[in-house]
Amino acid sequence: MAYEKDNPATNNPGRDNSTARRHRRSYQPSPDRMEALQDFYDFSPAGYMTLDENGNILDANLTLSMMIKATLAEMTGQSFYDYVHRDDRDTLYFYLRQHFKTKKPQTCELRLQNAKKKVIPVFLDGLLAEDNKGRLVCRSALMDMTGRKQIEEELSKSRDELELRVKERTFELQKVNEELKGEIERRKKFEADLKLQSKKILKAQKQRRYLSKKLVEILERERQEIAEALHNDVGQILAKLNMDLDDVIDSGEQAPIKADALLQIQSSIMESMDYVSWLAGTLRPHILKNLGLIPAIKNMLNTIKKNSTIDFHFHTQIDFVQIDEEKALAVYRIAQEAVTNCLKHACAKNIIITLTRKDDFLAMTIEDDGQGFEYDKISAKEGKMDKLGLIIMHERAVQAGGEFRITSRAKKGTRVILEIPVE
């Protein structure tokens, strides 16, 4: 280390101090050493050259000669600008200018162009020195950057390809992510729909149980009413007939049977027959089976008119409709129930019933101008008797394979719509 510190040739990195120059001038190497140094200079991996301030080549080694594809004789005295790519000549100009202006080492990158028009990227590393005539010259080393540039280009290409693959992969991941989000949303929607359907099914099951219970109660109540009607009305008529017959028999043993007594008995029998016929009609209208749906509805309305102040309007463009007996009964009972509910609750002045045929469907609309009701609120309530008639109408429509809808608003009247498929 002491040797390096005291050695004039290595002490100054710029190698331009006077001590180093005096040592070089005083040093006289042997001819063999001079030849070895010349070989080292000529065949060094780097190209070496000496330029004057104007960029003229004063000296060069064989490595640079082979790089440029020109002989040393052709190069010596030639402007180095002639071997530099035209787009990089300004770079060489500023490189030399900075050298001679600042007198400090300079570096730059530029491209050479040899006689075969081959472009060679090089790195210049130079410093100022004095030649044997005492002139300032620029001594530069030129490193061929072709391999490095190729590596840089390959690295750049690899980086670009990697970035492209990353972008493609990112796009694929984003696409997959969007698909997963969509699948999650569809799954959530499906689960929500399933939950809603489950609620509807549970509600329908609960409604069916409620309806079944109420239908059993209605059936038992109707049976009780029929039994009371038969006992109180038909039974009394028959008991009176029996008493009248006893009187006739008793009087007949003593005198001829009078016609008035027989007429009275006949009248009682006719009254009993009418009552039984009416009672049977309330259970299942015979006119529906014998004459069809339209006459049955007209007969029902005419019967209700006798004890009501409401104006009934029945409109239809068909005289006869071919429909299954059970479906006809469902239409008739829904009309009967809707009209009855209107009489009980609507306080209406007019009821309009429309019966139409469209394609394979029979449509019936029952509309009133009464006070109406909030259907959604009533349908949401459970265990309410006012709701039972609506449930029964809906169930009748479903059992017949049809659709049943009600639209109503407070003080806006009510509309019942029924659609039943017909053969």
Residue, then its C-alpha position, 0 to 999 in steps of 0.5 A: m500500500a505504501y508503494e501505491k501511495d508513493n508511486p507517481a504513476t498510480n497516485n493521481p487518477g487523472r494521470d496528468n500531473s507533472t510528476a507522472r509525466r517526468h517519470r514517463r519521460s525519463y523511463q526508457p523501456s527495453p525493446d521487448r517491453m515496447e513490443a509487448l506494450q504495443d501488442f497489448y495496445d493493438f489487441s486490447p478488447a477495447g478500441y483505443m484512439t487519440l483525437d485532436e480538438n476537432g475530432n481528427i484521428l491521430d492514432a488508433n489500435l488494431t481493435l478499433s481498426m477491425m471494428i470500423k473495418a478500415t486500415l490504420a493508414e486509412m483512419t489516421g488523419q481522418s475525421f472520426y465524425d465520418y465513422v459516427h452515425r449521423d444521428d449521434r454526431d452531435t453527441l460526439y461534438f459535445y463530448l469533445r467540447q466538454h473534454f477540452k473545456t473542462k479538462k476532465p474525464q468524459t463519457c458518452e454513448l454513440r453508434l459507429q457505422n463501419a464501411k459495411k454500414k453495420v451499426i455498432p453501439v459503443f461506450l466512450d471513456g476518455l481523458l485529456a493528455e499531452d502528446n509528445k509535442g505538448r499538445l492537448v489530445c483526447r485519448s478515448a477507449l471504445m467498448d463495443m456495446t453490441g452484446r450489452k445492447q442485445i442483452e438490454e433489448e432481450l431484457s426489454k423484450s422479456r420485460d415487455e412480454l412479462e408486462l403483457r402477460v401480467k396485463e393479460r393475466t390481470f385481465e383474465l383475473q379481473k374477468v374471472n373476478e367479475e364472473l365470480k361477482g356475477e355468480i355470487e350475485r346470482r347465488k344471492k338472488f337465487e337464495a333470496d328467491l328461494k327464501l321468498q318462495s319458501k315463505k310463500i309456500l309456508k304461508a300457502q300451507k298455513q292458509r290451506r290449513y286455515l281454509s280447511k278448518k274454516l271449510v269444515e266449520i262451514l260444512e258443519r254449519e250448513r249441515q246444521e242449518i239444513a237440519e234445522a230447516l228440514h226440522n222446523d220448516v219441512g217438518q212443520i209442513l208435514a206435521k200439519l199435513n198429517m193433522d189435516l189428513d187425520d181431520v179428513i179421515d175423521s170427517g170422512e167416516q161420518a160424511p163425504i170428504k170436502a173438496d176444500a180440505l183436499l185443496q188445503i192439503q194439496s196447497s201444503i204439499m206444493e208449499s213443501m215441494d217449493y221449499v225443498s226445491w229452493l233448499a236443494g237449489t241453494l246447495r247445488p243449482h239445478i239450472l246450472k246442470n240443465l240449462g248451463l252457466i249463463p242462464a244460471i248466473k242470470n237466474m241468480l241475479n234475478t233472485i237477488k234483485k227481488n230483495s235488493t236495491i242494487d242495480f245489476h248489469f249483466h253483459t255477455q256476447i255469448d249465448f252458450v259456453q261449452i265448459d266442464e261441469e265442475k269449472a262451470l260450478a266454480v265460475y258460478r260460486i265465485a260470482q255468487e260469493a263476489v256478489t254476496n260480499c258486495l251486498k254485505h260490505a261494499c255499499a254499492k249502487n251498481i254491480i256490473i258482471t261481464l262474461t267473455r270468451k277469448d281463445d281458450f279462456l272464459a273471462m268473468t269480471i265483477e265490478d262495483d262502485g262501492q267503497g272498496f277496501e285495501y286488499d293488500k292489508i286485508s290479505a296480509k291479516e290472518g284469521k279474519m272472517d272477511k278474508l275467508g270469502l276471498i280465500i275460497m274464491h281464490e281456491r276455487a279458481v286454482q282448483a279449476g286451473g284458472e287465475f283469480r285477481i282482485t283490484s280494489r282501493a278505498k272509495k274506488g270500488t272493487r273489481v274481481i277478475l277470473e280466467i278459466p280455461v275451457e275445452 
